[in-house]
Amino acid sequence: MRRILDGIYLYCGALAALFLSLIAVTILAQIVGRLFAITIDSVESSGFCLAATTFLGLAHTLKSGQHIQINLFIRHLKGRAAQAAQLWCCGVAGITIAFFSWEAFWLTVESYQYKELSPGLLALPIWIPQTGMTVGLVVLAIGFFDEFWIALRGGTPAYAGEAEGALSDVPDGDTH
């Protein structure tokens, strides 16, 4: 099961990188199009790729321990207190993101059923970019529940590993 989950996180991270590359391609196409007096609207497609990049990359970022985190409180806890705080954080985040996933899923289904189109020049079915958002949220919820399970078994969640932010490196009492 661990290999499957890690594969899903990695795959979503790769998709996020692909969509990030597509932003560059669409903007480059717009620049080249201007040289030949061809109008290419990259705003809408870049926005859709940005949404896909953002949401598909969330779980991979979480599992890589690269999310921005504030450990001012949790870093001072030890043993059972640290485990309880991690369980609470992962549980609340997992439930919250699962709720957002559910709502995003139904938003996507309704957009498909009503054949909603994007308002720009491309007039793409809006469910297409919403699918990237929904998939990203579902995988993020799975990631938080995965972290919850790791903490419940007494392990160290990926977000609490070695990849700490710069603020956590400041010693207590150091004011500069």
Residue pairs with C-beta under 8 A, 6 or more apart in sequence:
5 142
5 146
6 63
8 59
8 139
8 142
9 59
9 60
9 63
9 139
9 143
10 60
12 56
12 57
12 59
12 60
12 135
12 136
12 139
13 56
13 57
13 59
13 60
13 61
13 64
15 52
15 56
15 132
16 52
16 53
16 54
16 56
16 57
16 60
16 136
17 53
17 57
19 49
19 50
19 52
19 53
19 56
19 132
20 49
20 53
22 45
22 49
23 46
23 49
23 50
23 53
26 40
26 42
26 45
26 46
26 49
27 42
27 46
29 40
29 42
30 40
30 41
30 42
33 39
33 40
41 120
41 121
41 122
43 120
44 118
44 120
44 121
44 122
44 124
45 122
47 129
48 118
48 124
48 128
48 129
48 132
51 129
51 132
51 133
52 129
52 132
52 133
52 136
54 136
55 132
55 133
55 134
55 135
55 136
55 137
55 140
56 132
56 135
56 136
56 139
57 136
58 136
58 137
58 139
58 140
58 143
59 136
59 139
59 140
59 142
59 143
61 67
62 140
62 143
62 144
62 147
62 158
62 159
63 143
63 146
63 147
63 158
64 158
64 163
65 158
65 159
65 160
65 161
65 162
65 163
66 163
67 159
68 165
69 159
69 164
69 165
70 165
70 167
71 160
71 164
71 165
71 168
72 167
73 85
74 82
74 85
74 86
74 89
74 160
75 168
77 85
83 151
83 154
86 147
86 151
86 157
86 160
87 148
87 151
87 152
90 144
90 145
90 147
90 148
90 151
90 157
91 144
91 148
93 144
94 141
94 144
94 145
94 147
94 148
97 137
97 140
97 141
97 144
98 141
98 145
100 137
100 141
101 134
101 137
101 138
101 140
101 141
104 130
104 133
104 134
104 137
105 134
105 138
107 130
107 134
108 127
108 130
108 131
108 133
108 134
109 127
110 116
111 125
111 126
111 127
111 130
112 125
112 127
115 125
116 125
116 126
116 127
117 123
117 124
117 125
117 126
118 124
118 125
118 126
118 129
147 157
147 158
147 159
150 156
150 157
150 158
151 157
